[in-house]
């Protein structure tokens, strides 16, 4: 390479065809390689979309989607779901008084009983949800207001929670669990009673474990380690402002469901995507070796310990009983959508077919003329 | 490959740099201490001076150390950061990152928001570092080169490094060494004080340039002794004008001598053919002209990019609208809320929260501004350039050169050209000037044999050439032989009797100059003229009346031989000595032989000069007398002057010198003061050269002033354009008896000139003038004044030359033929079919220009020719209007197929004036072709500028010579042809090709591809960003406009940066809508690019609309599917993200016209990358990335059938409209491009039928008043690209049509 300090020129010499190498001993042939890649002759598939070529695709989609849609629709329709609103907006509603007299700082809890009847029995496992409406759990600042390392059992975060938790970071002592999400934990208690035709009330057993994601329960949420006694562990922290009891008393009966790994708490901490949402509350398990349905047809009473305020922002509280299929809960939308899209595709396929006959012929005439 | 990579990265940085920056970094230390002192001139004295003040001055000049690096080891990080932060796009990133650190606005964690900026900064920094390191290495190498500097201490020249060279130092250089700094030539070992340099490093020109020792320098023995040098040099301050150097040298005696450009040795040139030179450094280091000229590649903004910027602005508008919507929505939402448990208690008013939210949203939706698009475009263009450069069709075997892409960012402009402005000479023609015929003293010598030779040669040339070059490197001489053998096989041998070439293996076949090609060298003399010349040696010579015409003839050839700046070199001393990499390695073999030869000439020449009185006494064996005639004579027995190699700045000169030599009037040597000429019957004569008044474009002529060896008179020989010379040769008032004769000669010559021009020959007139000594003295005085003045010397010199060149006696004229390049007519025809208007701008005469235009099919026989020649503005105006009316009539009448306008230079002058240019444009727009003849370089650029600015069209200028430079620079795309006339055009061009025919593939194929690829990629980018960002926007309606996102922030940032970045790149690089063959065969396809079909505003908005629809589908199908369920934010976002990815990738598949295994690889790779990334992330990330911790989300989602159900439905529904749209459009009203693409898929048989059909329909539409008539159809498919079976089909086409 010639010695030269002129970069622009030097660059030119890097380019083929420049004259810098003229006469130099190392004359190379500058003929470009005649390879398929360099000459842009790579074998290629050229998908040209014409009525003729896309026809099959439309029919295939149509024929695939319609059965899928029907399947989904049927599945969804077979799922039984029962929903009852217990907010108490109406004067006639049993929870009306509770909803009126409420504030976070109430010490006395208010209870109300909501009667309802099931027309159809639930055969398999029943999932009991509570539903909230107009509750923006996805608000950006609300979502941020948590400390994942604290919830993961990190000692330092326990003592000095993340700044994101402000203003629920510390009262006089650091708050555990800190942040707005934890602070607004849903604290109604729901109980379900079956009214026998003879008038007696049978409490329905509600399983409170197994409602949270396995990963959340076992990986993401951990109590601070070091001591089995949670009271000791959480010493030096205070309870969230709106809570009535500290975190280590969420379920004193079961050490595996207490503290940060309380499943109600974990479920609440997974913030809902949309302002109207439901959260799994309890599972009513199918009775083993018994042919009787999980929830037989008949009269029921929902006993609510009414704590959670929603009236101030026009929120609603619901209790939902639902079975679950392989496609999740009851939602006819997907099935209908599949059927619609499938039929639209099929119709378009027919339209394209006619177009293909009209214009495709012309095109082939083009060729043969 | 590595080089290419380096080069491309470098360019990338440059492009980015310019794109980002408003202010380009200043490279190196360019400031000059001199400027600060505010002095207009620089004074240079010998560095050996004792004077302290002067030493101080010398010290103030910059040294020869060159630093082109930007950074030092320590300053790299701060300085690089600082520089990068100056860039506009980076500021956007930083602004976003900074916004994110404001607590009330932040959307993501701070560390995430700085990822984009970090990535960009890091990539750029690494690239800068590497680049700077390379520069540093190269600087170090150059500064460490060694040259010989005179040392006062040791009283001799000692080796010093280049960086230690200072202004005022004396540097001694040997042959083949590189000049370390700009120096004034003080001594040359050449007895005439001449030295030759090669400026290839500077401007790429490989011919030798002659430099002269400063005039009248007192000779101090054999070598200059620096101690005795006490002169003072005053010269200009450093500037970048390579062709100008002004100053004077003041001797201790106070005498002043003017300094010229030809006294200056420029840094980085190479000394050639001269054993030793000594010079004094006047400019060093960064102040040298070479360094001042060192600016990087050109940066032009392409039309597409301008269009793109508009749409980027639209994106900004869209962004602001979206953010405003969100801000207002948030404010209203907050106001309607009362006490809530999910709101963090806050005292900020809803309005203020809305304001904060505006900025949050800007962070969230930042991707909408496609910053990565700019980077992608740069990368794509680099790859496009790579492909263009590697196109084997642009390879020129003869010159072993490929296409050079010098501007790297306007590839897509090649696909949008509407007007092509072409130079004629060297562009359409080969610029291999061959003497064809001449007229002397009013008598025409047709040179019939010569014409025949040229015809025969034509067919044979290609074969010979290719032959030569294949083995050039290894066996030059052998290949030369084969070339000459080829020539003689055409039986030239018997015709000429000149077969010296055959047994003289000339080792120097300069690659770029055609001067040595036998076609130009071997001119067959006209027998009649030879006969006349023979009289010269016959006793009749003394008869007076016979000699009158003979004097003309001798003078004519004398003028041909000496009126030029041709450099003569001898084959024994190869000019192109091995170009070694460093002076240390240069073979310092002294050029003894050359010097010897010159001395030999001196010894032979000078004594003869003294005994000139009796030229007949010469006993030279080669004497004309003894030979009688050279017909049938065997080859001379000894190697002799015939093997001299002539190198001229313009090929015409060489052609004329060769022509003169054919008549035994041989230029044998040249020095500063003498020319050695061999005349028939007189042997070698030394002619004293008094002055050369070089050629310039305003005078259009050049002259030499010599003392005639025979008469001892001062004679001026002038050679120039016929128009000028004919005017100057106006009969002088006092010429009585010769007047009649002169008048006759002028008349006859004019007639012959017109004939020549009609034949398409280039004409030059030769004239002379005898000066009396008193006249000469007077002129000389004023000329000397002009030469030594520093200010406005050019004007003074011009004036002085004009004073001399008057009252000329016309001797005769020459006709030089310049053949058309191969495939020029085909190329022009293809361009015209492609809807490109071709203009030819030439300095030639009208007749010549029209002739060439006919030859290259620019002008058809059916065309109506409109000529515009007028003398005044008023006439011009009237003419323009008249012609326009005529065109309108013609258009209405429908008979003629088109109009061609021919304008001459003078009319063009008028037409370009403010008030007439509208009319001119209106007229020329309706013409199919325009030929501007007799136009100056300035006019050329004016025409281009006018058309470009007024008609707002894309222009391309193509040319090969220095006179095309301004036009090339003005046009949107400038193309240089690397040909015979040096490299100026190439250096100023955007693309440099070697033949005109390459233009066809460059525009029709690469231009089309580059444009459609880039346009589609840009649209895709916009689509991609809008589609993705809108998903986030729709979510705002369901989260209280709070700026929440339903995706993990890492995934969000990486979505554009990693997951979906590679496929569009590949799409922009490799997509191919129509095959190259079809594009060439159907030039009409080019029109889609011309009309910007691929990227219209409507296409942009349609794409936006589609993106909007797709995002709606992509958001709301999951929304309804998950509405009311227990899905959390990330679980909701997961199917949205996944289907967005699928939609975006599949959208590209729909849009792609070709899919190769690379596409499949990248598309599948991107999808896999996304899914594996999210999966792995959802398993490993336990507490990371708050608040959007993805732990378990995607793992869980991807195990649920609902996820796939949603994704499938979303993807299908989102892509359905576009899919359908494409299918319907392609079936119902397919575009030309698509029809062509469909044709590509047919088998050869059908393909051929289809092609035929296409051409028929095209022809039919044309018959209805458009461009091409049916007869031309069969020529449209050029042979070279046709596979065999298609050739038959072409024949069929012909028969169908007939």
Interface residues (C-beta under 8 A of the other chain):
Chain A: X1 X2 X3 X4 X5 X6 X7 X8 X9 X10 X11 X12 X14 X15 X16 X17 X18 X19 X20 X21 X22 X23 X24 X25 X27 X29 X30 X31 X32 X33 X34 X38 X39 X40 X42 X43 X44 X45 X46 X47 X48 X49 X50 X51 X52 X53 X54 X57 X61 X65 X68 X72 X104 X129 X131 X135 X136 X137 X138 X139 X140 X141 X142 X143 X144 X145 X146 X147 X148 X149 X152 X154 X162 X164 X167 X168 X180 X183 X184 X213 X214 X215 X216 X219 X220 X242 X270 X271 X272 X273 X274 X275 X276 X277 X278 X279 X280 X308 X309 X310 X312 X313 X326 X327 X328 X329 X331 X333 X334 X337 X338 X341 X344 X345 X348 X352 X355 X356 X359 X360 X363 X366 X367 X368 X369
Chain B: X3 X4 X6 X7 X10 X66 X68 X107 X135 X138 X139 X141 X142 X145 X178 X200 X201 X202 X204 X206 X268 X290 X291 X293 X294 X295 X296 X297 X337 X338 X339 X340 X341 X342 X343 X344 X345 X360 X387 X389 X390 X391 X392 X395 X397 X399 X400 X401 X402 X403 X404 X405 X406 X472 X473 X511 X512 X576 X577 X578 X579 X580 X581 X582 X583 X978 X983 X992 X994 X1009 X1038 X1039 X1040 X1042 X1043 X1044 X1046 X1070 X1072 X1076 X1117 X1119 X1120 X1121 X1122 X1123 X1124 X1125 X1126 X1127 X1128 X1129 X1131 X1132 X1133 X1149 X1150 X1152 X1153 X1154 X1155 X1156 X1157 X1158 X1182 X1183 X1186 X1187 X1188 X1189 X1191 X1192 X1195 X1196 X1200 X1201 X1202 X1205 X1206 X1209 X1212 X1213 X1216 X1219 X1220 X1222 X1223 X1224 X1226 X1227 X1228 X1230 X1234 X1237 X1238 X1240 X1241 X1242 X1246 X1249 X1250 X1253
